[in-house]
Amino acid sequence: MRSLFTSAAVLAATLPAALAQTPTEAPASPAPKRPGWFGGGRGELRRPDGGGPDVEKFENVRKALDALTPEQRKRFQENFQRWSNLPPEEKKALADREIFRRKKIAEEIDAALKDSGLELDAERRELFARRYGEERHRIEEQLRKELDEKRQPLLKEVIAKLKAEFSTAAPSPGSAPKP
């Protein structure tokens, strides 16, 4: 849930930047209109001055949104709505946290690359970084699942203990304990 919220915040932060950029060249033919995420076809997401969005960035965002399952789309839209209702200070805090997270990930990837001893060109380095991220995500999901499995029996014990503690008759506020 937190990652979807973060994704919504990142998308919302990058979407205005993508829409504000002027493309380097105009497309040869207009893109066909189709239903979009924000109430219309691609042609409706234009700047007021008539300039178009950075087509490549916009296409990447659109493809990512189209790849989501219906449940993920619904959660994304709910999170996006929540994000859009946040005050500017909280949006900035989320954006700052995301910048910090990305910086930390980049540092970890650099360290992993250094530890591997590999000398890679830019393309292979990017592929290494992507694969490292995928594997890291897989490991973290596995650890999260294991932790949840270990937590459940412990929580049941705590609940049973608290139930026993709080189900005993408590002295009334007016009565004094007997010596």
N, C-alpha and C positions, 0 to 999 in steps of 0.2 A: 504494500500500500504506500509506504514511504517512497519507494523508488518511482512509483507511478506519479505521486505528487511532485517529486523532484523533476521527473521527466516533463510534467506539465509546466512546471516553473521554467525549466530550461527552454522548452519549446516556445512558451509565451515570451521569454526574454529574447530568443533568437528570431522569432517570426517578424516582429517589427523591423529588426535590422535587415532581414532578408527582403522585406517589402520596401524598405527605404532605399535600397541600392539600385542603381541604374544598370541595366544589363549592358554588356560590352557590344552586343550586336542584336538586332531585332530578329525574331524568328522568321523563317522563310514564309511560313503560312500560319494563320492564326490557329491556336490550339482549339480543338472542339470543346464546347461547354459540356460539362457533366456535373452531376450532383457533387457538391463538395462538403467539407466539414463545417464550414463557417457560413452556410446559408446560400450557397450558389456554386456556379461553375468557376473554373480557374480564371476566366476572364473578368470576374467581378472583384478580384483581389488586386486592384490597380491603385497606384498612388493618385491623389487628386490632380497632380500636375500632368497626368497622362503617361508618365514613365511606368515601366513595368518592374516587377520584382526580379531579383536575381534568380533566373529560371532554374539553374542547377540546384541551388539551395532549396528552393520551393519544391522542386520535384522530389528531392530526398525526403523532405518533411512529409509530403503527400504519400510517398511510397511507404514510409514508416507507419503512418496512420492507417493506410489501407491494409497493411500486414497484420494489424491487430485483430484479435478475435472479437466477436460482438460484446462479450463480457468486458474485455480489456478496453474496448472503445467506450463503453458506458462509463466505466471507472475513470478513464482518461477525461471524458467530457465533464464528469462531476468534479474531478480534481481541477481541471482547467477553470471551471466556473468558480470554485472556491478560491483558486489563485487569483483570478481576475477581481474578486471582491476584497482581497487583502489590501490593507493600507500600504502606501509606498515604502514605509520603513521596513515592514515585514518582507515585502518583495525584494528589497535591497539586501536584507539579511539572508534570505534564501539564495539569492544570486551570489552573494559573497561566499556562502557556504559551499555552493556548487563549484565556484572558481577554486576554492581551497581544496575540495575533493579531487577535482581534475588535476590540479598541480601535484597533489600527493600521489595520485595514480601515475602520473608521468614520471615522478621521481622513482617510484617502485619499478616501473618498466625499465628505466635507465639502469637501476641497480641490478635487475634481473638480467638485462642484456650484458652488463659488465661482468656479472658473475658467470655467465655462460661462456665468456671469452670470444663470442662471435663478433666478426666485423661485417656488418651488413650495409648494403646500399639503401637508399631512402625507401624504395618500394618494399624490399624484404623486411626492413625495420618496421614499417607500418604493418605488414602482415604479422610479424612477431608480436607487436604491441596488441593487435586485435586478438590473436590467439591466446596471448597471456591473459588478456582481460576475460575472454571466454572461459578459460580454465580456472582463473581466479574466482569468477562468478560461480562456476559449478562447485568448486571447493567450499565457498562460503555458504551456498545453499545446502550442501550436504552437512556442514557443521551446524547450521541453523536447525536443520531437521533433527539431527542427533541431540542437540541441546534441548529442543522442545520435547523430544521423547523422554529425556532424563528428567526434565522439569515436571512433567505431568504427575508421576507417582509422588514426587516430593510435595507438590501442591496439594494432592489428595491427603497426604499425611498432615499437612498444616491445617487444612480445612477440618479434618477429623479432630485434631487437637483443639482448635478454636471452638468447634461445636461443643466439645465436652466442657471446655472452660466456660463458655458463655451460656450453656444450658443449665448449669447448676443454679439453684435459687440464690440470687444475690440478696444481701441484707437490704432492707428498706432504708431510705435516707434518714428516717426519724429514729430508728432503733440503734442502740449502742451495742457494740460487741461485748459479749460476756467474758469477764476475766477468768 
